[in-house]
Amino acid sequence: MKWPKSLWFAIAVLLAAVALQANPMNKDLFLGLNSWSMVLPDAIWSCWTLLGDTWMVLTVLALCLWWQPQALLGFALAVPLGGAVSRLTKVLTQMPRPAGAMEPSQFHIIGPVLEFHSFPSGHTLSAFALLAVVMAGRRWGLWAWVGLMLAMGVGLSRIAVGAHWPADVLAGAALGWVCGTFTRAWGDQWLKRQSPEQHERTLQALAWVCMALCAWAYRVDTLYPLAREFQMMLACAGVLSCALWLWRGRAGHARH
């Protein structure tokens, strides 16, 4: 298998993250970015960081059903793989978060005060895994760049809320891209081996699961109360998107 250039770039970013983690510049960058982020209201950063929560990433995935339904399987595979990679790395590195290495009064915190298991940023990993899954094999047009800006914003938001160091964010982005790229490739290969009827049934089943999880995301406590209304809107939009996509498929069959 020939690796795309983006994977080599992701690996380079991961190596840079490891080097930055051991450099005093990591703390200086964190304090500078955290201070700069205070020009925006806490509610904006709360909403932006919510886009990296796994539950809320599912609602964004539901909105992508209309042009990338195959992304459902890729992301379904990326969730356990990315979760395992993130958890294992956090346990092995045992890096303290900013609040575990400094007095919380030294920087701005939004939401919960987190102290342990810093490296990598799980929110950033989820956001970039979704981006990789949705954009696999597609030309980079306007919406791709919008998605990239949103994913990068999730990473920046983790610094703004005081939860992660810059090195954590870089590592999360790199690992998320790698996980998403591989799982989308695996998922597409598996779907290609299915008959058209099996292919459609698989995607419909995944859409039903996605809709149920979006409904559950409505009531999940994300620990960011300032983003509660945004969370409810995203969850409702995800449920509606899945329902309409499934209804369109049933209506299409009825016409035939």
N, C-alpha and C positions, 0 to 999 in steps of 0.2 A: 504493500500500500504506500503510495506516494503521499507524503505529508504536505498539506497546503502551507503556503508561506505564513499564514496567520498563526499556525501552530508553533512554528519556529519563533515567531515574534512573541507569542505568549510565554514560551519557555524562557526567552531572554528577559521578559518582564518579571517572571518568577525568580530568576537568579538575581535580578536587580533588587527585588523585594527582600530576599535573604540577606544580601549585602547591606541594604539600608537598615534592616532590623538590628544589626550589630553596630550601627554608626550613630554617634550622638546627634547627627543631623535629623534623625527620625523624630526625636523629641522637639527639636527646634521647629521643624516643619509642622508638626502637630499643633504646637502652641500658636504659631503664626496663622495657620489655616483656621483653627478653632476661633481665634480672635476675630479674624476677617469675616467669618461666617455670621457674626452677630449683627451685621448690617441688614440681614433678612430676619423676619419674624420667626419665632420658634415654631409656629404652626406650619410654616412652609417646609422647614427642615423635617418636622415630624411626618408630614405627608410624603415627602420625598423618600425618607428612609423607610416608610411603610412599603414602598414599591419593591423593596428587597426582601421583605418577609415572605417566606415560602407560601403561606396561605394567600397572600395578596398577589404574588407572582402568578398564581393559578388563575386569578381573575383577569390579569392582563393577557395570559395565554388564551383564555376564552374569547377575548376580543380579536385575537389573531386567527380564529378558526376559519374565517371567511376566505382568507387567501393562503393559509398554510395549515390545513387540517392535519397533515402528516406530522406536524410539530408536536401533536398530542402524545404520540408514542415516544418521540425523542425526549420530550421533557419528563414523561413518566419514568423513563430509564435514568434520566439525569438526576432526578430527585434522590433516589437511594445512593447512586454513585457519588454525587456531590456531597450528600450528607455524610457518607462514610469517610470520604477524603477529608472533609472539613473537621469532623469530630476526631479522627485519628491524628491529624496534624496538630490540632489544638492540644490533645492529650500528650503527644510526644514532645511538643515544644514547651508547653507550660509557661507561655509568655503572659505576664500580667498586662491588663488593660491600663489605660492612662490613670484611672481612678485607683488602681492597685499599685501604681508606681509613684504617684504624686498625690499631694493633698487635693481633694476635689475643689477646694476654693481657688486653686491656681488657674482653673480654666472653666469654660462654660459647659454645663451639662443640661441636656434636655431629655426628659424621660427617666428611666431607671438608672441607678448608679451601678455599673458593672465593673468588676475588678479582675476577673480571671478569664483564662482561655481566650486570648486575644488574637493569635495568629492561626489562620487567616480570618478575614471578615466574611462570615457566612452570608450576610445580606448581599454583599457585593458579588460573591460567588453565584448566588441564585440569579441575580439580575443579568450577569454576563452569560450564564448558562442558558437562560431564556433567549437572550439576543443571538447566541450562536445557533441554537436550535431553530429559531425562526428564520434566520438569515442564511442558513446553509444552502449553498448552491445558487443563491440569488444575486443579481447585480445590485451594487450599492447605489441606490437612488436616494431621494429625499427622506423617505421614511426610515431607511436604514440609518442614516445619520442622526435623525431624530431619536431613534432607539438607542444609538450609541451615546448621545448626549444625556438621555435619561439614565442609562446604566452608569455612566460616569458620575452623574449627579447623585445616584444612590451611594456610590463610594465616598464622594465628598460629604454626603450627609452623615455618614458614620463617624467622620471626624468632627463635623459640626455639632453632633449630639454628644460628643465626648466619649464615644464607645470604642473607637479603634485608632491605632496609629496609622500613618500613611503607608508603612510597609505592609500592614495587614490588608489594606485596601488593594494595593498592587497585587499581592499574592492571591487575594480573593478573585480579582478580575482575571488573572492568568489561569487559575485553576478552574474557574467557571467556564471560561472559553474552551479549555481543553476538554472538560467533561461534556459540555454541550455539543461540541464538534463530533466527538466520538459516539455519543449516544444517538445523535441524529443519524449518523452514518449506519450504525447498527440497526436502528429502527427502520430506516429506509430499505436496507437489505432484506430484513425480515418481511416487510410488507410486499416487496417485489416477488417473494416466493409464494405469496398467497394468490388465490383466484380473485377476480374482481369482486365477487360476492363476499368472500371472506374478508377482503380488504375493506369493503364498505362496512361490514358488520363490526369489524375491529374498531374502526374509527367511531362508529356510532356508540359502541359500548364505552369507549374512552370519553366521548362527549357527555354521556350520561353521568359517568363518574365525576368528570370535571364540573358539571352543573351542580351535583350534590356537594362537592367540596367547596364550590363558590358560595353555596347557600350556608354552609357551615362557617365559612370565613366571615359572614355577617356578624356573628356573635363571638368570635375569638377575641381574647384579650391580647392585643399586640403590645401593651405596656406604653402606648403613646396616646393618651386621651385627647390631645390636641388634634389628632388626626382621625378621631372617631367618625365624624360625618363623612370624611373622604373615604374611609374604610367601608362604610355602609353603601355609599354610592358605587364604589368599585365592585363590591360583592353583588349588588343588584344588577349592575351592568353585565357582569360575568354570567349570572344566571340567565338573564334575558338573551344574551348573545348565544349561549348554548341552546336554549329552548328554540329560538328562531332558526338556528342552523339545523337542528334536528327536525323541526317542522317542515323546513324547506325540502329536506331530503325525503320525508314521507310524502309530501305533496307531489314531488317529482315522480316518485314511484306510482302514485295514484293516477297520474296523467298517462303513464305508460301502460 
